[in-house]
């Protein structure tokens, strides 16, 4: 009897629920909730929030994605390294995130303001846009790049090609340690040493912050860091942490780790990059034509762990050599790299 009474009560409750709260009401409420949620995630005004300009220090930058609608150039974007390659027929122009240079068919030139990266897009200043448009449409920039920049050539041929270079520190010789030569592993940043180090204990000369660095060849100054500010320990640690996330240090971060730099574009497509400098010549300006043996600056440790601490430990010159934008040493063994370097310096 009791069980029948309970069944009657339950059935009555269910009937009342169906009458006063029909299923379609719940379904419609659910459907409307989903629609409302979608509206919240993509509000009508969202298009108004997506801006094609970015203001930084009084400069209005324009987004690369918007520029490419106008330019119609072929584009290759390496978001990890912060590199943008634009192609117009036989002319290739490469820009680098937060680095005030551009590369045109392998040769480097100054750039007024480097690209920035924010909101998953790259941003270019008005003067940068004009410079890119000028060089990418300049047919005189088309040139044949020699085999030494693109493939392995005999060691003797590479020595002859680079024979016009001179040592950057008077009296110094190529380091006696392989770890200070190009291609040596750099486990702390999951990468490789890209250039040649000149330390006093391995290069045969005393090196201090008063040791001058000289231009290894005639060339045009394409970058000079007069206003360099040393990294903080926190900033440097953050940059190095990227190497553990990405299995290598992104190029734009590596540029900051190079410290105070001077870049000189020399003949035969050779770029000389002097880094970790303590100071640079006050007379040196971007666009200057300099001669072999001209004063560049003084040896330092900027950008390094010692430089961050503000001490005078670990002083050395790091010199990078690229041929039409390529590392000359990649196609050679360590023994062959040493032979090339010892013959040209």
C-alpha positions as CSV (number, residue, x, y, z in Angstrom):
1,X,0.0,0.0,0.0
2,X,2.8,2.4,1.0
3,X,4.7,1.6,-2.2
4,X,1.7,2.4,-4.3
5,X,1.3,5.7,-2.5
6,X,4.9,6.6,-3.2
7,X,4.5,5.7,-6.9
8,X,1.4,7.9,-7.0
9,X,3.3,10.8,-5.4
10,X,6.3,10.5,-7.8
11,X,4.0,10.3,-10.8
12,X,2.2,13.4,-9.7
13,X,5.4,15.3,-9.2
14,X,6.7,14.3,-12.7
15,X,3.4,15.3,-14.3
16,X,3.5,18.7,-12.6
17,X,7.1,19.3,-13.8
18,X,6.1,18.5,-17.3
19,X,3.2,20.8,-17.2
20,X,4.9,23.8,-15.7
21,X,8.5,23.2,-16.9
22,X,8.3,21.5,-20.4
23,X,11.5,20.0,-21.8
24,X,11.6,22.4,-24.7
25,X,12.0,25.3,-22.3
26,X,15.1,23.7,-20.8
27,X,16.4,22.9,-24.3
28,X,15.8,26.4,-25.6
29,X,17.5,27.8,-22.5
30,X,20.5,25.6,-23.1
31,X,20.6,26.6,-26.8
32,X,20.4,30.3,-25.9
33,X,23.1,30.0,-23.3
34,X,25.4,28.5,-25.9
35,X,24.6,31.3,-28.3
36,X,25.2,33.9,-25.6
37,X,28.5,32.3,-24.7
38,X,29.6,32.5,-28.3
39,X,28.6,36.1,-28.5
40,X,30.7,36.8,-25.3
41,X,33.7,35.1,-26.8
42,X,33.4,37.0,-30.1
43,X,31.7,40.2,-29.3
44,X,30.4,42.5,-32.1
45,X,32.9,45.1,-31.2
46,X,35.9,42.6,-31.5
47,X,36.7,43.8,-35.0
48,X,37.0,47.3,-33.7
49,X,39.6,46.2,-31.2
50,X,41.9,44.6,-33.8
51,X,44.1,47.6,-34.8
52,X,46.5,47.8,-37.7
53,X,48.7,50.3,-36.0
54,X,50.9,50.3,-32.8
55,X,52.2,53.3,-31.1
56,X,55.6,53.2,-29.5
57,X,57.6,56.1,-28.3
58,X,55.8,58.5,-30.6
59,X,56.0,56.3,-33.6
60,X,53.0,54.7,-35.3
61,X,54.0,51.2,-36.4
62,X,52.0,49.3,-39.1
63,X,51.3,45.5,-38.9
64,X,53.1,43.3,-41.3
65,X,50.0,41.3,-42.0
66,X,48.3,44.5,-43.2
67,X,51.4,45.6,-45.2
68,X,51.5,42.2,-47.1
69,X,48.0,43.0,-48.5
70,X,49.6,46.0,-50.2
71,X,53.1,44.7,-51.0
72,X,52.2,41.4,-52.6
73,X,55.8,40.1,-52.1
74,X,56.6,36.5,-51.4
75,X,57.2,36.2,-47.7
76,X,58.9,33.7,-45.4
77,X,58.4,34.3,-41.7
78,X,60.4,32.7,-38.9
79,X,58.5,33.7,-35.8
80,X,60.9,31.8,-33.5
81,X,64.0,33.7,-34.6
82,X,62.1,36.9,-35.4
83,X,63.1,36.9,-39.1
84,X,61.1,38.2,-42.0
85,X,62.2,37.5,-45.5
86,X,60.6,39.4,-48.4
87,X,61.2,38.2,-52.0
88,X,60.7,40.3,-55.2
89,X,62.0,38.3,-58.1
90,X,65.7,37.9,-57.5
91,X,65.9,40.4,-54.6
92,X,65.6,39.0,-51.1
93,X,65.3,41.4,-48.1
94,X,65.5,40.0,-44.6
95,X,64.6,42.0,-41.5
96,X,65.3,40.9,-37.9
97,X,63.2,41.5,-34.8
98,X,64.6,44.3,-32.6
99,X,67.8,44.4,-34.7
100,X,68.6,47.6,-36.6
101,X,69.9,46.1,-39.8
102,X,68.5,44.5,-42.9
103,X,70.0,42.0,-45.3
104,X,69.7,42.5,-49.1
105,X,70.8,39.5,-51.1
106,X,73.3,38.6,-48.5
107,X,74.8,42.0,-47.7
108,X,73.8,44.0,-44.7
109,X,72.7,47.6,-44.5
110,X,71.5,49.9,-41.7
111,X,67.9,50.1,-40.7
112,X,66.4,53.2,-39.1
113,X,64.0,51.3,-36.7
114,X,63.9,47.5,-36.4
115,X,60.7,45.5,-36.5
116,X,58.8,44.8,-33.3
117,X,56.7,41.8,-32.4
118,X,53.5,42.1,-30.4
119,X,50.1,40.4,-30.5
120,X,51.5,37.6,-32.7
121,X,52.4,40.0,-35.5
122,X,55.4,42.0,-36.6
123,X,55.2,45.8,-36.7
124,X,57.2,48.2,-38.9
125,X,57.8,51.9,-38.5
126,X,57.0,54.3,-41.5
127,X,60.7,55.0,-42.3
128,X,61.4,51.2,-42.2
129,X,58.5,50.6,-44.7
130,X,60.1,53.2,-47.0
131,X,63.5,51.7,-46.7
132,X,62.2,48.2,-47.5
133,X,60.2,49.4,-50.5
134,X,63.2,51.2,-51.8
135,X,65.7,48.3,-51.6
136,X,63.4,45.5,-52.7
137,X,62.6,47.3,-55.9
138,X,66.3,48.3,-56.6
139,X,67.4,46.1,-59.5
140,X,71.0,47.1,-58.8
141,X,70.9,44.9,-55.7
142,X,70.8,41.8,-57.9
143,X,74.2,40.1,-58.0
144,X,75.7,36.7,-58.3
145,X,76.7,35.2,-54.9
146,X,79.9,33.2,-55.2
147,X,80.2,29.5,-54.4
148,X,82.1,30.1,-51.2
149,X,79.0,31.4,-49.6
150,X,76.7,28.6,-50.7
151,X,78.8,25.4,-50.7
152,X,82.0,23.8,-49.6
153,X,85.0,24.8,-51.6
154,X,88.6,23.6,-51.1
155,X,90.3,24.9,-47.9
156,X,92.9,26.7,-50.0
157,X,90.3,28.5,-52.0
158,X,88.6,29.7,-48.9
159,X,91.9,30.9,-47.5
160,X,92.5,32.9,-50.7
161,X,89.0,34.3,-50.6
162,X,89.5,35.7,-47.1
163,X,93.2,36.5,-47.4
164,X,92.4,40.3,-47.4
165,X,91.4,40.3,-43.7
166,X,93.8,41.3,-40.9
167,X,93.9,40.5,-37.2
168,X,91.5,42.7,-35.1
169,X,93.9,42.9,-32.1
170,X,97.5,43.8,-32.7
171,X,99.9,41.0,-32.0
172,X,97.2,38.4,-31.3
173,X,97.0,35.0,-32.8
174,X,94.0,32.6,-33.3
175,X,92.9,31.0,-30.0
176,X,94.7,27.8,-29.0
177,X,91.4,26.4,-27.6
178,X,88.9,24.7,-29.9
179,X,86.0,25.9,-27.6
180,X,86.8,29.5,-28.7
181,X,86.6,28.7,-32.4
182,X,83.5,28.7,-34.7
183,X,81.2,25.7,-34.3
184,X,82.2,24.7,-30.8
185,X,79.2,23.4,-28.8
186,X,77.5,25.8,-26.3
187,X,75.5,23.5,-24.1
188,X,74.2,26.3,-21.8
189,X,72.1,27.6,-24.7
190,X,71.7,24.5,-26.8
191,X,73.7,25.9,-29.6
192,X,77.1,26.5,-31.1
193,X,79.8,29.2,-30.9
194,X,79.3,31.3,-34.0
195,X,82.6,33.2,-34.1
196,X,86.2,33.5,-33.0
197,X,87.1,34.5,-29.4
198,X,90.2,36.5,-28.5
199,X,91.2,36.0,-24.8
200,X,94.5,37.0,-23.4
201,X,95.4,33.5,-22.1
202,X,94.8,31.9,-25.5
203,X,95.6,34.6,-28.0
204,X,99.1,35.6,-27.0
205,X,98.5,39.2,-25.9
206,X,97.5,40.9,-22.7
207,X,93.8,42.0,-22.9
208,X,92.1,44.5,-20.7
209,X,89.3,47.0,-21.1
210,X,91.8,49.4,-22.6
211,X,92.7,46.9,-25.4
212,X,91.7,48.5,-28.8
213,X,89.9,46.6,-31.5
214,X,90.7,47.5,-35.1
215,X,88.7,46.9,-38.4
216,X,89.9,43.8,-40.1
217,X,89.1,45.3,-43.6
218,X,87.7,48.3,-45.4
219,X,83.9,48.5,-45.1
220,X,80.7,50.4,-44.3
221,X,79.5,50.6,-40.7
222,X,75.9,49.2,-40.6
223,X,75.5,49.1,-36.9
224,X,77.1,50.7,-33.9
225,X,75.7,50.4,-30.4
226,X,76.5,53.8,-28.8
227,X,73.4,53.7,-26.5
228,X,73.8,50.1,-25.4
229,X,72.5,49.3,-21.9
230,X,73.8,46.2,-20.1
231,X,71.3,43.4,-19.4
232,X,70.2,42.8,-15.9
233,X,70.7,39.3,-14.4
234,X,67.0,38.7,-14.7
235,X,66.8,39.7,-18.4
236,X,69.8,37.5,-19.3
237,X,68.3,34.6,-17.4
238,X,65.0,35.0,-19.2
239,X,66.8,35.1,-22.6
240,X,68.7,31.9,-21.8
241,X,65.6,30.2,-20.6
242,X,64.2,30.4,-24.1
243,X,66.9,27.9,-25.2
244,X,65.5,25.3,-22.9
245,X,62.0,25.9,-24.2
246,X,62.8,25.9,-27.9
247,X,66.0,23.7,-27.9
248,X,68.0,26.7,-29.1
249,X,68.3,30.4,-28.4
250,X,66.1,32.4,-30.8
251,X,68.2,34.8,-33.0
252,X,66.6,37.9,-31.7
253,X,67.5,36.8,-28.1
254,X,71.0,35.8,-29.1
255,X,71.6,39.3,-30.5
256,X,70.9,40.8,-27.1
257,X,73.4,38.3,-25.5
258,X,76.1,39.6,-27.9
259,X,76.2,42.8,-25.9
260,X,77.6,46.0,-27.3
261,X,78.2,45.5,-31.0
262,X,79.6,47.0,-34.2
263,X,78.8,45.5,-37.6
264,X,80.9,46.3,-40.7
265,X,79.9,45.2,-44.2
266,X,83.2,44.6,-46.0
267,X,84.0,43.7,-49.6
268,X,83.4,40.3,-51.1
269,X,80.2,40.0,-49.1
270,X,82.0,39.6,-45.8
271,X,80.3,40.9,-42.7
272,X,82.5,41.5,-39.6
273,X,80.6,41.5,-36.4
274,X,82.5,42.8,-33.3
275,X,80.7,41.9,-30.1
276,X,80.9,42.0,-26.3
277,X,82.7,45.4,-26.6
278,X,83.2,47.6,-23.6
279,X,82.9,50.9,-25.6
280,X,82.9,52.0,-29.2
281,X,84.6,54.8,-30.9
282,X,82.7,58.1,-30.4
283,X,83.6,59.0,-34.0
284,X,82.0,55.9,-35.5
285,X,78.6,56.4,-37.1
286,X,76.2,54.2,-39.1
287,X,76.9,54.7,-42.8
288,X,80.6,55.6,-42.3
289,X,83.2,54.1,-44.7
290,X,86.1,52.9,-42.7
291,X,89.5,51.6,-43.6
292,X,91.3,48.5,-42.5
293,X,93.1,49.2,-39.2
294,X,90.6,51.9,-38.1
295,X,89.7,52.0,-34.5
296,X,86.4,50.2,-33.7
297,X,86.3,50.2,-29.9
298,X,87.7,48.4,-26.8
299,X,87.5,44.8,-25.7
300,X,84.8,44.1,-23.0
301,X,82.4,41.5,-21.6
302,X,79.1,43.2,-22.3
303,X,76.2,40.7,-22.7
304,X,78.0,38.0,-20.8
305,X,77.4,36.7,-17.3
306,X,80.4,38.7,-16.1
307,X,79.2,41.8,-17.9
308,X,75.9,41.6,-16.1
309,X,77.7,41.6,-12.8
310,X,79.7,44.7,-13.8
311,X,83.1,43.2,-13.3
312,X,86.2,42.9,-15.5
313,X,86.3,39.2,-15.7
314,X,86.1,37.2,-18.9
315,X,87.2,40.0,-21.1
316,X,87.4,39.0,-24.8
317,X,86.6,40.0,-28.3
318,X,84.1,37.9,-30.1
319,X,84.4,38.2,-33.9
320,X,81.8,36.8,-36.3
321,X,82.5,36.3,-40.0
322,X,79.7,35.8,-42.5
323,X,80.0,35.6,-46.3
324,X,76.8,36.9,-47.9
325,X,74.9,36.2,-44.7
326,X,76.2,32.6,-44.4
327,X,78.6,31.1,-41.8
328,X,81.8,30.4,-43.7
329,X,82.8,27.6,-41.3
330,X,79.7,25.3,-41.5
331,X,81.0,23.1,-44.3
332,X,84.4,22.4,-42.6
333,X,85.8,20.3,-39.8
334,X,87.2,21.9,-36.7
335,X,90.7,21.1,-38.0
336,X,90.0,22.8,-41.3
337,X,88.4,25.8,-39.6
338,X,91.6,26.3,-37.6
339,X,93.7,26.0,-40.7
340,X,91.6,28.7,-42.5
341,X,91.7,31.1,-39.6
342,X,95.4,30.7,-38.8
343,X,96.2,31.4,-42.5
344,X,94.1,34.5,-42.7
345,X,95.0,36.0,-39.3
